[in-house]
């Protein structure tokens, strides 16, 4: 038994010596790396500001519910209730909410009719108007005080820090923006096939345009076929660009407001105010950009010549 204990003690002593030697070598190596590249040993700073991923706040029956989902539901229910109240008792001479709702719908209809034409706007207006109103309302609701500042958190050096906000800007979640982009892609495909038919749809993509003959016609066939293949790739990437453009702008706005609120703790109530007004404008611009891009994409595949009205 004694030899075993002695052997163990010798092993422990040897291990301690080896550990000390390794520790010294590692310290020397770390010191050398620090001298060669100081940035490599800089401690990692904790992530601040809104997180890219929406926070899960509940999971009833295994279904995850995030704070951005709650915000989107609030916006959707609010718009439905407002539209019902505005159109419940229609009057020949509108006033109040009916007057505002009719002005909004008629303005959007006239605006889109001037871009995509009267024929196409009759089929697609429901989608473009709904997307514009929803995105605009969601962007503005995300700026209401309490969005991102009410929830669960901890008390830090500069006051209470919210780690799990109960509400978050709906469009600051890439899942929602990508879902809207994919819904548009499905509608675009249905509209394109309905207006052109399967053969006409393929002709719009691959058929040569213009009047040519002989060798030039064969060249144009090859050119337009290659152009059609590139167009297919562009069409497949449209939902990605639409979704990430809206998400990126809204998420960047949230981070900017958070940075302004925490830049000077004692002035956290004052510094973000000018940026709130800018974000109100950004909310309108992003809703308008999403609607216009989807409308133009639809027009490019569903162009129809308007009948000439004779005097």
C-alpha positions as CSV (number, residue, x, y, z in Angstrom):
1,X,0.0,0.0,0.0
2,X,2.8,2.4,0.9
3,X,4.5,2.0,-2.5
4,X,1.3,2.8,-4.2
5,X,0.8,6.0,-2.1
6,X,4.4,7.0,-2.7
7,X,4.0,6.4,-6.4
8,X,0.8,8.5,-6.4
9,X,2.5,11.3,-4.5
10,X,5.4,11.2,-6.9
11,X,2.9,11.3,-9.8
12,X,1.0,14.3,-8.3
13,X,4.3,16.1,-7.7
14,X,5.3,15.4,-11.3
15,X,1.9,16.6,-12.5
16,X,2.1,19.8,-10.5
17,X,5.6,20.5,-11.9
18,X,4.4,19.8,-15.4
19,X,1.3,22.0,-14.9
20,X,3.5,24.8,-13.6
21,X,5.8,24.5,-16.5
22,X,2.9,24.5,-18.9
23,X,1.3,27.5,-17.2
24,X,4.6,29.4,-17.5
25,X,4.9,28.5,-21.2
26,X,1.3,29.4,-21.8
27,X,1.8,32.8,-20.1
28,X,4.9,33.4,-22.1
29,X,3.0,32.4,-25.3
30,X,0.1,34.7,-24.4
31,X,2.5,37.5,-23.6
32,X,4.1,37.0,-27.0
33,X,0.8,37.0,-28.8
34,X,-0.2,40.1,-27.0
35,X,2.9,41.9,-28.1
36,X,2.5,40.7,-31.7
37,X,-1.3,41.3,-31.9
38,X,-2.9,43.3,-28.9
39,X,-6.4,42.9,-30.4
40,X,-6.2,39.1,-30.1
41,X,-6.3,39.2,-26.3
42,X,-8.9,42.0,-26.0
43,X,-11.8,40.8,-23.8
44,X,-15.0,40.2,-25.6
45,X,-17.5,43.0,-24.9
46,X,-21.0,42.0,-24.0
47,X,-23.6,42.5,-26.7
48,X,-25.8,45.5,-26.2
49,X,-28.9,46.8,-27.8
50,X,-31.8,44.9,-29.4
51,X,-31.0,41.3,-30.3
52,X,-31.3,40.2,-33.9
53,X,-33.5,37.2,-32.9
54,X,-37.0,37.9,-31.5
55,X,-37.3,36.8,-27.8
56,X,-39.6,33.9,-27.0
57,X,-41.9,34.9,-24.1
58,X,-44.3,32.0,-24.0
59,X,-44.8,28.5,-25.4
60,X,-48.4,27.3,-25.0
61,X,-48.9,23.7,-26.1
62,X,-45.4,23.7,-27.5
63,X,-46.1,26.7,-29.9
64,X,-43.5,29.4,-29.5
65,X,-44.7,33.0,-29.2
66,X,-42.2,35.8,-29.6
67,X,-42.5,39.5,-28.7
68,X,-42.6,40.4,-32.4
69,X,-45.5,38.1,-33.0
70,X,-47.5,39.8,-30.2
71,X,-46.7,43.2,-31.8
72,X,-47.8,41.9,-35.3
73,X,-51.1,40.5,-33.8
74,X,-51.8,43.8,-32.1
75,X,-51.3,45.7,-35.3
76,X,-53.4,43.3,-37.4
77,X,-56.3,43.2,-34.9
78,X,-56.2,47.0,-34.5
79,X,-56.4,47.5,-38.3
80,X,-59.3,45.1,-38.6
81,X,-61.2,46.7,-35.8
82,X,-60.5,50.2,-37.2
83,X,-61.6,49.2,-40.7
84,X,-64.8,47.6,-39.3
85,X,-65.6,50.7,-37.3
86,X,-64.9,53.0,-40.3
87,X,-67.2,51.1,-42.7
88,X,-69.9,49.9,-40.3
89,X,-72.3,52.8,-41.0
90,X,-71.5,54.0,-44.5
91,X,-72.7,57.5,-45.2
92,X,-73.2,59.3,-48.5
93,X,-71.2,62.2,-47.1
94,X,-68.4,60.6,-45.1
95,X,-67.1,62.0,-41.8
96,X,-64.7,61.0,-39.1
97,X,-63.1,57.6,-39.5
98,X,-65.0,56.8,-42.7
99,X,-63.7,60.0,-44.3
100,X,-60.1,59.1,-43.3
101,X,-60.4,55.5,-44.5
102,X,-61.9,56.4,-47.8
103,X,-59.3,59.1,-48.3
104,X,-56.5,56.6,-47.6
105,X,-57.9,53.9,-49.9
106,X,-58.7,56.2,-52.8
107,X,-55.3,57.9,-52.6
108,X,-53.5,54.5,-52.7
109,X,-55.8,53.3,-55.5
110,X,-55.1,56.4,-57.7
111,X,-51.4,56.3,-56.9
112,X,-51.1,52.6,-57.9
113,X,-53.3,53.1,-61.0
114,X,-50.9,55.6,-62.3
115,X,-48.1,53.1,-62.0
116,X,-49.4,49.7,-63.0
117,X,-52.6,50.7,-64.9
118,X,-56.3,50.4,-64.4
119,X,-56.5,46.8,-65.6
120,X,-53.8,45.4,-63.2
121,X,-54.7,47.5,-60.2
122,X,-58.2,46.0,-60.1
123,X,-56.7,42.5,-59.5
124,X,-53.8,43.4,-57.2
125,X,-54.9,46.5,-55.2
126,X,-56.0,44.4,-52.2
127,X,-52.5,43.1,-51.7
128,X,-50.5,46.3,-52.3
129,X,-52.8,48.4,-50.1
130,X,-52.9,45.9,-47.3
131,X,-49.1,45.5,-47.3
132,X,-48.5,49.3,-47.3
133,X,-51.0,49.9,-44.4
134,X,-49.7,47.0,-42.3
135,X,-46.0,47.8,-42.7
136,X,-46.6,51.5,-42.0
137,X,-48.7,50.8,-38.9
138,X,-46.3,48.2,-37.6
139,X,-43.3,50.5,-38.1
140,X,-45.0,53.3,-36.2
141,X,-46.4,51.0,-33.4
142,X,-42.8,49.9,-32.8
143,X,-41.9,53.5,-32.0
144,X,-44.5,53.9,-29.2
145,X,-42.9,54.3,-25.8
146,X,-42.9,50.9,-24.1
147,X,-42.0,48.8,-27.2
148,X,-38.6,47.3,-26.2
149,X,-38.6,48.9,-22.7
150,X,-41.3,46.9,-20.9
151,X,-40.4,43.3,-20.0
152,X,-38.1,41.2,-17.9
153,X,-34.5,42.2,-17.1
154,X,-32.0,43.1,-14.4
155,X,-30.7,46.1,-12.6
156,X,-27.3,47.3,-13.8
157,X,-24.9,50.1,-13.2
158,X,-26.9,52.6,-15.2
159,X,-30.4,51.5,-14.0
160,X,-32.8,48.7,-15.0
161,X,-31.9,46.9,-18.2
162,X,-34.6,45.0,-20.1
163,X,-33.3,41.7,-21.5
164,X,-36.6,40.2,-22.6
165,X,-38.9,42.9,-23.8
166,X,-42.6,42.1,-24.0
167,X,-43.1,44.0,-27.3
168,X,-40.8,44.5,-30.2
169,X,-41.1,46.2,-33.6
170,X,-42.9,43.6,-35.8
171,X,-40.8,44.3,-38.9
172,X,-37.6,44.1,-36.8
173,X,-38.1,40.3,-37.0
174,X,-36.8,38.8,-40.3
175,X,-39.4,36.0,-40.0
176,X,-42.2,38.4,-40.7
177,X,-40.6,40.4,-43.5
178,X,-39.5,37.2,-45.2
179,X,-43.1,35.8,-44.8
180,X,-44.6,38.9,-46.5
181,X,-42.0,38.6,-49.3
182,X,-42.8,35.0,-49.9
183,X,-46.6,35.7,-49.9
184,X,-45.9,38.3,-52.6
185,X,-43.8,35.8,-54.6
186,X,-46.8,33.4,-54.5
187,X,-49.2,36.1,-55.6
188,X,-46.8,37.3,-58.3
189,X,-46.6,33.8,-59.7
190,X,-50.4,33.5,-59.7
191,X,-50.9,36.9,-61.3
192,X,-48.3,36.2,-64.0
193,X,-49.7,32.9,-65.0
194,X,-53.3,34.3,-64.9
195,X,-52.4,37.2,-67.2
196,X,-50.1,35.5,-69.6
197,X,-50.8,31.7,-69.3
198,X,-48.0,29.2,-68.9
199,X,-46.8,29.6,-72.5
200,X,-47.0,33.4,-72.4
201,X,-45.1,33.4,-69.1
202,X,-42.2,31.4,-70.6
203,X,-42.3,33.7,-73.7
204,X,-42.0,36.8,-71.4
205,X,-38.9,35.3,-69.9
206,X,-37.1,33.6,-72.8
207,X,-38.7,34.7,-76.1
208,X,-36.7,37.2,-78.2
209,X,-38.2,40.7,-78.5
210,X,-38.3,42.8,-81.6
211,X,-38.3,42.1,-85.3
212,X,-35.2,40.3,-86.6
213,X,-34.4,37.8,-89.4
214,X,-31.7,35.5,-90.6
215,X,-28.5,35.1,-88.5
216,X,-29.4,37.9,-86.2
217,X,-32.6,36.1,-85.2
218,X,-30.6,33.1,-84.1
219,X,-28.2,35.3,-82.2
220,X,-31.1,37.0,-80.4
221,X,-32.7,33.7,-79.5
222,X,-29.4,32.7,-77.7
223,X,-29.1,36.2,-76.1
224,X,-32.7,36.3,-74.8
225,X,-32.5,32.7,-73.5
226,X,-29.4,33.6,-71.5
227,X,-31.1,36.7,-70.3
228,X,-34.1,34.7,-69.3
229,X,-31.9,32.4,-67.2
230,X,-30.5,35.4,-65.4
231,X,-34.0,36.7,-64.9
232,X,-35.0,33.5,-63.3
233,X,-32.2,33.9,-60.8
234,X,-33.2,37.5,-60.2
235,X,-36.8,36.5,-59.6
236,X,-35.8,33.8,-57.0
237,X,-33.7,36.3,-55.1
238,X,-36.5,39.0,-55.0
239,X,-38.1,37.7,-51.8
240,X,-34.7,37.6,-50.1
241,X,-33.9,41.2,-51.1
242,X,-37.4,42.4,-50.2
243,X,-37.4,40.7,-46.8
244,X,-33.9,41.7,-45.7
245,X,-34.2,45.3,-47.0
246,X,-37.3,46.0,-44.8
247,X,-35.8,44.1,-41.8
248,X,-32.4,45.7,-42.0
249,X,-33.8,49.3,-42.1
250,X,-36.2,48.7,-39.2
251,X,-33.7,46.8,-37.1
252,X,-31.1,49.5,-37.7
253,X,-33.5,52.1,-36.5
254,X,-34.2,50.2,-33.3
255,X,-30.4,50.0,-32.6
256,X,-29.9,53.7,-33.3
257,X,-32.7,54.7,-30.9
258,X,-31.3,52.3,-28.2
259,X,-27.8,53.7,-28.7
260,X,-29.0,57.3,-28.4
261,X,-31.0,56.4,-25.2
262,X,-27.9,54.9,-23.6
263,X,-25.2,57.2,-24.9
264,X,-25.6,59.7,-22.1
265,X,-27.6,58.1,-19.3
266,X,-28.8,61.4,-17.8
267,X,-30.0,62.6,-21.3
268,X,-31.5,59.3,-22.3
269,X,-35.0,60.9,-22.5
270,X,-33.8,63.8,-24.8
271,X,-31.3,62.5,-27.3
272,X,-33.5,60.0,-29.1
273,X,-36.3,62.6,-29.8
274,X,-34.9,63.9,-33.1
275,X,-34.3,60.4,-34.2
276,X,-37.9,59.4,-33.4
277,X,-39.1,61.9,-36.0
278,X,-36.6,60.5,-38.5
279,X,-37.9,57.0,-37.8
280,X,-41.4,58.2,-38.4
281,X,-40.3,59.2,-41.9
282,X,-38.3,56.0,-42.4
283,X,-41.5,54.0,-41.5
284,X,-43.4,55.7,-44.4
285,X,-40.5,55.3,-46.8
286,X,-40.0,51.6,-46.1
287,X,-43.7,50.9,-46.5
288,X,-43.8,52.8,-49.7
289,X,-40.6,51.1,-51.1
290,X,-41.9,47.6,-50.3
291,X,-45.2,48.4,-52.0
292,X,-43.6,50.1,-55.1
293,X,-41.1,47.3,-55.6
294,X,-43.7,44.6,-55.5
295,X,-46.0,46.7,-57.8
296,X,-43.2,47.2,-60.3
297,X,-42.2,43.6,-60.3
298,X,-45.8,42.7,-61.0
299,X,-46.0,45.2,-63.8
300,X,-42.9,43.9,-65.5
301,X,-44.4,40.4,-66.0
302,X,-48.0,41.5,-66.5
303,X,-47.8,44.5,-68.8
304,X,-50.9,45.2,-70.8
305,X,-51.4,48.0,-73.3
306,X,-54.3,50.2,-72.3
307,X,-57.0,50.6,-74.9
308,X,-56.8,53.8,-76.8
309,X,-59.8,56.0,-76.1
310,X,-61.0,57.9,-79.2
311,X,-62.4,61.3,-78.9
